[in-house]
Amino acid sequence: MNNILIVDDDIQLSSTIKEVLERAGYLPTVLHCGEDAIELVKKETFNIILLDLIMPGIKGIDAMIEIKKISPRSKVIMITAFATIDSAVLAIQKGASEYISKPFKINELLTVVNRVTEEIKFVDNIKHVDLDFALSSFSNSIRRDILSMLFIKPKMRFMEIVKQLGIEDSRKVVFHLKILKEANFVTQDPEKQYYLSSEGNIAYNSLKIFKDYLVSSKSKGHTPITNDDKSSEVN
């Protein structure tokens, strides 16, 4: 999940990006031309590829097209010195997941990389659940509350769930638990305590990741730069 390929002919910039990503817990590899990147992805798998738009030899977008043919699951983030809608739209249309314009600050880079990482997690998780069941289960607020409670507290008895939900008619809770059990998201131990199944945990985490991803995508702000980060603008 943490393997990142940085492709930029600017040696100083790519070295700085590598250091930033290493500090954030990622495992970056650096190359300086698109041709080398195409050859490397034939041998190694990278979750994310940071790819400069303008490089000597094959251009960034052309390199991305070839890379996506070889490794379609890799997410590409284009690095461009041209803060224009046209270059960003073209990159996205051709298969990029995101773009970032130079000069950018460290926190801006990490925001984009983290957002794409969350997108990868969501896609990987959702493959393991029945999407129709997941959507049906999460469509009701009571069922969402039950799943949230069981995620926070692994095992709960029926009356404890009823009490925390604040529902007087316990038959409603029986109904919603039945749906969750039929979806294989909730099960019971020999002592009749309710808990999330492995599928329930995946489904809940998938929804949370997707929700966090949407919130992150809509956010326009960035983490403020402290005095220690005065030199954090990356050109």
C-alpha positions, 0 to 999 in steps of 0.5 A: 500500500505504501510503495510510491514511484517518483518520476521527475527529471528535477533531481533536487525536487525528486530528492525532496519529495522522497524525503518527505514521503519517507518521513510520512511512512511511505516507501518511495523510489525515484527515477528521472525519466518516463522511459525508465518508469515504464520499464520498472513498472513491468518488474515492480508494483507501485500503488501510487506514481508521482509523474512529472508532466514535462520531462525530456524524452517521453512526456508525462501523459504519454508515459502515464498511458503506457504505465496504466496499460502495464499496471492499471491499478496504479494510481497516478498523480501528475506533477505540473508546473502549469497551474491551468485547468487545461493541463489538469483536465487532460491528465484526469481524462487520460487516467490520472487520479489527481494532480498537483501544481508546482510550487507546492507545499509539503502539506499539500503534497501529503494531502494529495498522496494521503487522499489517493491512498484512502481511495485505494483502501476503499476500492480494495475493501469494497471488493470484499463485500456485497455492495447491494447488501452494504448499501441496504444496510447503511441506508437506515440510520438505526442500522448505521448506529448499530454497526457504529456501536458494535465497531466501537464496542466489539460485543453487546447484548440485545438489551444493551443495544436497545438502551443505547439506541433509545428505542422504546419498541424493541421489536424495531431493533429485532427487525434491524438486527435481522437485516444485518444478520442476513447481510452477514454483517452482524452475528452472535456468539454462544452467549447471544452477544452481538458482534460485527463479522469480518464482512461487517468490519470490512463494510463499516471500514469501507463506508468510513474510508469513503466518507473520509475520502469525500470529506477530504476531496471537498476540503479546500483548506490545508494544514497551516505551515508552522515556523519550522516549515518556512522552507517547506515550499517545494519548487 
